Amino acid sequence: MATWEGTELSINAVILNDTRGDNHFGCFRVMRTIEDNLVSRRINIAARSIVRNNWEHDKPLLRAIAECDLIIINGEGTLHHGARAGERLLRIATHPARGKKPVALINALYQENPPEWARYLERIDLISTRDSWSAEAASAAAGRKIDFLPDLSLCSGPISTNATVARDMLLVGDSVSREVSKALLDLAASRPDARLLPILKTIKASKPHFPAPLKMLREAYIRLHAEAFRLQRRNVWFNKDEAGFINALQHGYLHVTGRFHAICLCILSGTPFLALESNSWKTKALLKDLGLNDSRLTEIGQLQERLKKPEEFAYTSEEEKTIASALHRASIDASRLFDRIRALADN
């Protein structure tokens, strides 16, 4: 790994799609990984554009883009099925404020997007996806080979856990799908050993792109809703931060979830999981790339039957070795990726 000890912070970067605004613990981890790796390579973060921000009309951000040396797009789960929010991120490739400065698209899902998006990918200097299927799709669109490494939440090594904590709870998560989330709520309410464990600070997402007055009203509503929900359900386990969520995971003999990043944090913390597929191939692709089979994927209609034998989802010794190897490789590949980003900025 290259080092830049003693180098001045001469490189200024702008990050598009800072996903922390949703108060999502997996996104907190991704953004921290990105920023730590940039800062360790003497890249200063001059500005950030929050998730769903209409950056093309954000004058302070446009000034920062025009003045910076490097633009980084955090792709995450945005670039699939031709989503407008996805194309909005990619338009930086052709925007006048970019000038001739390099652009890096990293940690990206890329699935079933319009052929015309190729015009953006062709003009992005460095692209790295977070799964092999996305790499294939992006390679075909960009007309060059695109590399991948697992989601950046997985690239800082495993999480140390307390082996003395009893894993005696069925932890039930949530989903981006309202229908699936409702089914998971019902599941959590139906079992005395279950705890509802959202991967957000609440079950209502923040709206960080709202104007300040509306954002304040939204946050007040979220707090009231969370307290009312807690009093009504009583088995919900809200957490204030990523550390609290990870601590909660250590109490689970199984985590049932429809959230991609909840699965990532289960893998990091050694928590067995049963996953419901989301709005893209991201979960299935993750299991494939890590070397895990898709027997941990299920559908809502199969849940009750599959939960009759939760011991079947405990990690085998072979799976533990596979995961350890994959996490080690991901850490090395992430380091190389950010070395490439620094070299891109230097050149």
C-alpha positions in Angstrom: 0.0 0.0 0.0 1.3 3.4 -0.9 1.7 6.0 1.9 1.7 9.8 1.9 3.3 10.6 5.2 4.2 14.2 5.5 2.4 15.2 2.3 0.3 18.3 2.6 -3.5 18.1 2.2 -3.2 19.4 -1.4 -5.9 17.3 -2.9 -9.5 18.5 -2.3 -12.4 16.1 -3.0 -16.2 16.5 -3.2 -18.3 13.4 -2.3 -21.7 13.0 -4.0 -24.3 10.8 -2.3 -23.4 11.0 1.4 -26.0 8.4 2.6 -25.7 9.2 6.3 -28.7 11.5 6.0 -31.1 8.5 6.3 -29.7 7.6 9.8 -28.9 4.1 8.4 -26.2 2.3 10.4 -24.8 0.5 7.4 -24.5 3.8 5.5 -22.7 5.4 8.5 -20.1 2.6 8.2 -19.7 3.0 4.5 -19.2 6.7 4.7 -16.7 6.4 7.5 -14.8 3.9 5.5 -14.7 6.2 2.5 -13.7 9.2 4.5 -11.0 7.4 6.7 -9.4 6.1 3.5 -9.4 9.5 1.8 -8.0 11.3 4.8 -5.3 8.7 5.4 -4.1 9.4 1.8 -4.0 13.1 2.4 -7.2 13.9 0.5 -9.2 16.6 2.1 -13.0 16.4 1.9 -14.0 19.9 0.8 -17.8 19.3 0.5 -20.4 16.5 0.6 -23.7 16.2 -1.2 -26.3 14.4 0.9 -28.4 11.5 -0.4 -31.2 12.7 -2.8 -29.8 16.2 -2.9 -30.6 18.0 -6.1 -26.9 18.9 -6.5 -27.3 20.6 -9.9 -29.2 23.4 -8.2 -27.0 23.6 -5.1 -24.9 26.7 -5.7 -22.5 26.3 -2.8 -21.9 22.7 -3.8 -21.4 23.6 -7.5 -18.8 26.2 -6.4 -17.0 23.4 -4.4 -17.1 21.1 -7.4 -15.7 23.8 -9.7 -12.8 24.5 -7.2 -12.0 20.9 -6.1 -9.4 18.5 -7.6 -11.4 15.2 -7.4 -15.1 14.1 -7.4 -16.1 10.9 -5.8 -19.6 9.3 -6.3 -20.7 6.9 -3.6 -22.9 4.6 -5.7 -24.3 2.3 -3.1 -27.8 1.0 -4.0 -28.8 3.9 -6.2 -27.9 2.9 -9.8 -30.4 0.3 -10.7 -33.5 0.1 -13.0 -32.9 3.5 -14.5 -33.7 5.3 -11.2 -33.8 9.1 -11.6 -31.7 9.6 -8.5 -29.1 7.3 -10.1 -28.9 9.3 -13.3 -28.8 12.5 -11.4 -25.6 11.3 -9.7 -24.0 10.2 -13.0 -24.7 13.6 -14.7 -21.7 15.0 -12.9 -19.7 13.3 -15.6 -20.9 15.8 -18.2 -21.6 18.8 -16.0 -19.7 22.0 -16.8 -18.6 22.4 -13.2 -16.6 19.3 -13.4 -14.2 20.8 -16.0 -11.4 18.3 -16.6 -11.1 17.0 -13.1 -11.2 13.2 -12.5 -14.4 11.5 -11.3 -14.4 8.2 -9.4 -17.6 6.1 -9.0 -17.2 3.6 -6.2 -19.2 1.1 -4.2 -21.8 0.9 -6.9 -24.6 -1.4 -7.6 -25.3 -1.3 -11.4 -28.3 -3.2 -12.6 -30.7 -3.0 -15.6 -30.0 0.6 -16.5 -30.8 2.3 -19.8 -28.2 1.9 -22.6 -27.9 5.7 -22.8 -26.3 5.8 -19.4 -23.2 4.5 -21.2 -22.4 8.1 -22.1 -21.8 8.9 -18.4 -19.8 5.8 -17.6 -17.5 6.4 -20.6 -16.5 9.7 -19.1 -15.9 8.5 -15.5 -12.2 7.9 -14.9 -12.4 5.2 -12.3 -15.4 2.8 -11.7 -15.6 0.2 -9.0 -18.8 -1.8 -8.3 -19.7 -3.7 -5.1 -20.6 -7.0 -6.8 -19.5 -9.1 -9.7 -22.8 -8.9 -11.6 -22.7 -5.1 -11.4 -19.1 -5.2 -12.6 -20.2 -7.2 -15.7 -23.1 -4.8 -16.4 -21.0 -1.7 -16.0 -18.2 -3.2 -18.1 -20.6 -3.7 -20.9 -22.0 -0.2 -20.7 -18.6 1.6 -20.3 -16.8 -0.5 -22.9 -13.9 -1.4 -20.6 -13.3 -3.8 -17.8 -14.7 -2.7 -14.4 -13.4 -4.2 -11.1 -15.4 -4.9 -8.0 -15.0 -5.5 -4.3 -17.7 -6.1 -1.7 -19.6 -3.3 -0.2 -17.3 -0.9 1.7 -19.0 -1.7 5.0 -17.2 -5.1 4.8 -13.8 -3.7 4.0 -12.5 -2.8 7.5 -12.2 -6.3 8.8 -14.5 -8.3 11.2 -16.1 -6.8 14.2 -14.9 -7.9 17.7 -17.8 -9.4 19.6 -18.4 -10.5 23.2 -18.4 -14.3 23.2 -20.0 -14.4 26.7 -23.2 -12.7 25.5 -26.1 -15.2 25.2 -27.5 -15.4 21.7 -31.1 -16.1 22.8 -33.2 -13.8 20.7 -34.8 -13.9 17.3 -34.0 -10.5 15.8 -36.4 -9.3 13.2 -35.4 -6.5 10.9 -37.1 -4.4 8.3 -37.0 -3.8 4.5 -37.2 -1.1 1.9 -40.5 -2.8 0.9 -43.5 -1.7 2.9 -45.2 -5.0 2.3 -42.2 -7.0 3.6 -41.7 -4.7 6.5 -45.4 -5.2 7.5 -44.9 -9.0 7.4 -41.7 -8.7 9.5 -43.6 -6.5 12.1 -46.2 -9.2 12.3 -43.6 -11.9 12.7 -41.9 -10.0 15.6 -45.2 -9.6 17.3 -46.1 -13.3 17.1 -43.1 -14.7 19.0 -42.1 -14.1 22.7 -38.4 -14.5 21.9 -38.5 -11.9 19.1 -37.2 -8.4 19.1 -37.8 -5.9 16.3 -34.4 -4.5 15.3 -34.6 -1.7 12.6 -31.3 -0.8 11.0 -32.4 2.9 11.1 -32.6 4.9 14.3 -36.4 4.6 13.9 -38.7 2.9 11.5 -39.3 6.2 9.8 -36.5 7.6 7.5 -35.3 11.1 7.8 -35.6 13.5 4.9 -32.2 15.2 4.9 -32.8 16.9 1.5 -35.9 18.8 2.8 -35.6 22.6 3.5 -34.6 23.3 7.1 -38.1 24.1 8.5 -39.7 20.9 6.9 -36.7 18.9 8.0 -37.2 20.0 11.6 -40.9 19.1 11.5 -40.0 15.7 10.0 -37.5 15.0 12.8 -40.0 16.0 15.4 -42.6 13.7 13.9 -40.1 10.8 13.7 -39.3 11.1 17.4 -43.0 11.2 18.4 -43.7 8.2 16.2 -40.8 6.2 17.6 -41.9 6.8 21.1 -45.6 5.9 20.3 -44.4 2.8 18.4 -42.2 1.7 21.3 -45.1 2.0 23.8 -47.4 0.1 21.5 -45.1 -2.7 20.5 -42.8 -2.9 23.5 -40.5 -5.4 21.8 -38.8 -2.9 19.5 -35.1 -2.3 19.9 -34.2 1.1 18.6 -30.6 2.1 18.6 -28.9 5.5 18.5 -25.9 4.5 16.6 -24.0 1.7 14.7 -22.3 0.5 17.9 -25.7 0.0 19.6 -27.0 -1.9 16.6 -23.9 -4.2 16.5 -24.3 -4.8 20.2 -27.9 -5.8 19.7 -26.9 -8.2 16.9 -24.7 -10.1 19.4 -27.9 -11.2 21.3 -29.4 -12.9 18.2 -29.4 -16.6 17.5 -30.8 -15.5 14.1 -31.5 -12.2 12.4 -34.3 -12.2 9.8 -34.0 -9.1 7.6 -34.7 -7.5 4.2 -31.9 -5.0 4.6 -28.7 -5.4 2.6 -26.5 -3.7 5.2 -28.0 -5.6 8.1 -26.8 -8.7 6.3 -23.3 -7.1 6.0 -23.2 -6.3 9.7 -24.4 -9.9 10.5 -21.5 -11.2 8.5 -19.1 -8.9 10.3 -20.3 -9.8 13.7 -20.8 -13.5 13.2 -24.6 -13.3 13.5 -26.5 -16.0 11.6 -29.1 -14.5 9.3 -32.0 -15.3 7.0 -32.5 -12.8 4.2 -35.4 -11.6 2.2 -34.5 -10.2 -1.2 -34.7 -6.5 -1.7 -35.4 -4.3 -4.7 -32.3 -5.5 -6.7 -29.9 -8.4 -7.0 -27.6 -7.0 -4.3 -28.2 -9.6 -1.6 -27.9 -12.6 -3.9 -24.8 -11.1 -5.5 -23.2 -10.5 -2.1 -23.7 -14.1 -1.0 -22.3 -15.3 -4.3 -19.2 -13.1 -4.2 -18.5 -14.0 -0.6 -18.7 -17.7 -1.4 -21.9 -18.4 0.6 -24.8 -20.3 -1.0 -28.2 -18.8 -1.3 -29.9 -21.1 1.1 -30.0 -18.1 3.5 -32.4 -16.4 1.1 -36.1 -16.9 1.6 -39.5 -15.5 0.7 -42.1 -14.1 3.2 -44.4 -17.1 2.6 -41.6 -19.5 3.6 -40.6 -17.8 6.8 -42.7 -19.6 9.4 -41.7 -23.0 8.1 -38.0 -22.2 7.9 -38.0 -20.7 11.4 -38.9 -24.1 12.8 -35.3 -25.1 12.5 -33.2 -22.0 13.3 -30.2 -24.1 14.1 -29.8 -24.8 10.3 -28.6 -21.2 9.8 -25.7 -21.3 12.3 -22.4 -20.8 10.4 -20.5 -24.0 9.7 -16.8 -24.0 10.3 -16.3 -24.0 6.5 -18.5 -20.9 6.2 -16.5 -19.1 8.9 -13.3 -19.8 7.0 -14.8 -18.6 3.8 -16.1 -15.4 5.4 -12.7 -14.7 7.1 -10.9 -15.1 3.8 -13.4 -12.9 1.9 -13.1 -10.1 4.5 -9.4 -10.2 4.5 -9.3 -10.0 0.7 -11.9 -7.2 0.7 -9.7 -5.1 3.1 -6.7 -5.5 0.8 -8.8 -4.7 -2.3 -10.3 -1.6 -0.7 -6.8 -0.3 0.2 -5.7 -0.7 -3.4 -8.9 1.0 -4.6 -8.2 4.1 -2.6 -4.5 4.1 -3.6 -5.8 4.2 -7.2 -8.0 7.2 -6.3 -5.1 9.1 -4.8 -3.0 8.3 -7.9 -5.9 9.4 -10.1 -5.9 12.8 -8.3 -2.1 13.1 -8.5 -2.1 12.5 -12.2 
